[in-house]
Amino acid sequence: MGTDKDTRTINFSNINGSNPILIRRCTLEDLEGVIEINEKELPEDYPYFFYKSILDNFTESFLIAVDINNNVIGYIMWRVEKVPAIDSLKITNKGHLVSIAVIKVSRRLGIAQTLLTKSMEEIKKKIIDEFVLEVRVSNYPAINLYKKYNFSTQSIKYKYYRDGENAYFMVCKAK
Ligand SMILES: CC(C)(COP(=O)(O)OP(=O)(O)OC[C@H]1O[C@@H](n2cnc3c(N)ncnc32)[C@H](O)[C@@H]1OP(=O)(O)O)[C@@H](O)C(=O)NCCC(=O)NCCS
């Protein structure tokens, strides 16, 4: 679907002066690197077609961080979900954070922050009401990161993860 077109319109930004780290859109060629990071850094794995479908349908907000050798060192992916409003017949759009990770040696450089800032700008263009995500209740680095972006806990999803850990369901208004 949109993948071929969008690989030609990737955006670059350098977030680490002398040791450049570039943030740009993910392409089909980058997926292997994204999957490798996901498998190393997070217990939740997804099949290849899942990544491909996010890439095809939500290309603009599927961003990666690459080092000077074009190795993927971080990624973020979102999807937009249509959800019926609780108090009306209206259908609302929610930007759902599917996954974010940065390799261990490149953490605390502001990569996740840059990925979040830029991808949220893209998701906003889809006219969403809110951003939502789930995070393990023990994942303090990620919870701190999301709080910086004004996410707050709306509820707890009990035993959300396969190993039985609970998730915070965090929400941030888009407007
Ligand atoms: C969470 C994660 C993506 C953060 O990536 P990062 O590039 O190191 O984050 P940044 O450098 O952009 O940090 C931004 C903010 O996040 C918070 N943060 C990041 N790492 C933290 C840590 N180890 N302890 C506490 N807060 C932390 C801080 O608020 C930080 O802001 P500050 O540096 O001004 O204090 C990274 O730790 C990671 O990949 N973890 C494994 C995968 C994961 O848990 N993903 C989230 C699943 S919901």
The ligand as an SDF file (V2000), in Angstrom:
LIG
                    3D

 48 50  0  0  0  0  0  0  0  0999 V2000
   11.5090    3.5150   27.7530 C   0  0  0  0  0  0  0  0  0  0  0  0
   12.5980    3.7540   26.6940 C   0  0  0  0  0  0  0  0  0  0  0  0
   11.9800    3.6650   25.3030 C   0  0  0  0  0  0  0  0  0  0  0  0
   13.1800    5.1700   26.9170 C   0  0  0  0  0  0  0  0  0  0  0  0
   14.1280    5.4160   25.8790 O   0  0  0  0  0  0  0  0  0  0  0  0
   15.2850    6.5310   26.0010 P   0  0  0  0  0  0  0  0  0  0  0  0
   15.7170    6.8880   24.6150 O   0  0  0  0  0  0  0  0  0  0  0  0
   16.3370    6.0610   26.9260 O   0  0  0  0  0  0  0  0  0  0  0  0
   14.4940    7.7500   26.6670 O   0  0  0  0  0  0  0  0  0  0  0  0
   14.9190    9.2820   26.6360 P   0  0  0  0  0  0  0  0  0  0  0  0
   16.3970    9.4160   26.7370 O   0  0  0  0  0  0  0  0  0  0  0  0
   14.2350    9.9720   25.5150 O   0  0  0  0  0  0  0  0  0  0  0  0
   14.3010    9.7600   28.0280 O   0  0  0  0  0  0  0  0  0  0  0  0
   13.1430   10.5520   28.1030 C   0  0  0  0  0  0  0  0  0  0  0  0
   12.5540   10.5040   29.4960 C   0  0  0  0  0  0  0  0  0  0  0  0
   12.1200    9.1820   29.8280 O   0  0  0  0  0  0  0  0  0  0  0  0
   12.2980    8.9480   31.2310 C   0  0  0  0  0  0  0  0  0  0  0  0
   13.3040    7.8910   31.4120 N   0  0  0  0  0  0  0  0  0  0  0  0
   13.9920    7.2430   30.4340 C   0  0  0  0  0  0  0  0  0  0  0  0
   14.7860    6.3010   30.9730 N   0  0  0  0  0  0  0  0  0  0  0  0
   14.6010    6.3530   32.3120 C   0  0  0  0  0  0  0  0  0  0  0  0
   15.1350    5.6230   33.4150 C   0  0  0  0  0  0  0  0  0  0  0  0
   16.0430    4.6410   33.2380 N   0  0  0  0  0  0  0  0  0  0  0  0
   14.6950    5.9180   34.6670 N   0  0  0  0  0  0  0  0  0  0  0  0
   13.7860    6.8850   34.8710 C   0  0  0  0  0  0  0  0  0  0  0  0
   13.2470    7.6370   33.8590 N   0  0  0  0  0  0  0  0  0  0  0  0
   13.6440    7.3610   32.6050 C   0  0  0  0  0  0  0  0  0  0  0  0
   12.8110   10.2540   31.7980 C   0  0  0  0  0  0  0  0  0  0  0  0
   11.6850   11.0200   32.1780 O   0  0  0  0  0  0  0  0  0  0  0  0
   13.5240   10.8610   30.5950 C   0  0  0  0  0  0  0  0  0  0  0  0
   13.6450   12.2580   30.6790 O   0  0  0  0  0  0  0  0  0  0  0  0
   14.9720   12.8870   31.3720 P   0  0  0  0  0  0  0  0  0  0  0  0
   16.1360   12.2830   30.6530 O   0  0  0  0  0  0  0  0  0  0  0  0
   14.8040   14.3540   31.1510 O   0  0  0  0  0  0  0  0  0  0  0  0
   14.9150   12.4700   32.8030 O   0  0  0  0  0  0  0  0  0  0  0  0
   13.7610    2.7330   26.8490 C   0  0  0  0  0  0  0  0  0  0  0  0
   14.1370    2.6730   28.1970 O   0  0  0  0  0  0  0  0  0  0  0  0
   13.4550    1.3370   26.3350 C   0  0  0  0  0  0  0  0  0  0  0  0
   13.6200    1.0370   25.1650 O   0  0  0  0  0  0  0  0  0  0  0  0
   12.9870    0.4540   27.2480 N   0  0  0  0  0  0  0  0  0  0  0  0
   12.6830   -0.9330   26.8260 C   0  0  0  0  0  0  0  0  0  0  0  0
   11.4540   -0.9890   25.9600 C   0  0  0  0  0  0  0  0  0  0  0  0
   10.2470   -0.4420   26.7030 C   0  0  0  0  0  0  0  0  0  0  0  0
   10.0780   -0.6190   27.8930 O   0  0  0  0  0  0  0  0  0  0  0  0
    9.3480    0.2250   25.9340 N   0  0  0  0  0  0  0  0  0  0  0  0
    8.1250    0.7740   26.4650 C   0  0  0  0  0  0  0  0  0  0  0  0
    7.0680   -0.2460   26.4380 C   0  0  0  0  0  0  0  0  0  0  0  0
    5.5080    0.4440   26.9930 S   0  0  0  0  0  0  0  0  0  0  0  0
  1  2  1  0
  2  3  1  0
  2  4  1  0
  2 36  1  0
  4  5  1  0
  5  6  1  0
  6  7  2  0
  6  8  1  0
  6  9  1  0
  9 10  1  0
 10 11  2  0
 10 12  1  0
 10 13  1  0
 13 14  1  0
 14 15  1  0
 15 16  1  0
 15 30  1  0
 16 17  1  0
 17 18  1  0
 17 28  1  0
 18 19  1  0
 18 27  1  0
 19 20  2  0
 20 21  1  0
 21 22  1  0
 21 27  2  0
 22 23  1  0
 22 24  2  0
 24 25  1  0
 25 26  2  0
 26 27  1  0
 28 29  1  0
 28 30  1  0
 30 31  1  0
 31 32  1  0
 32 33  2  0
 32 34  1  0
 32 35  1  0
 36 37  1  0
 36 38  1  0
 38 39  2  0
 38 40  1  0
 40 41  1  0
 41 42  1  0
 42 43  1  0
 43 44  2  0
 43 45  1  0
 45 46  1  0
 46 47  1  0
 47 48  1  0
M  END
$$$$
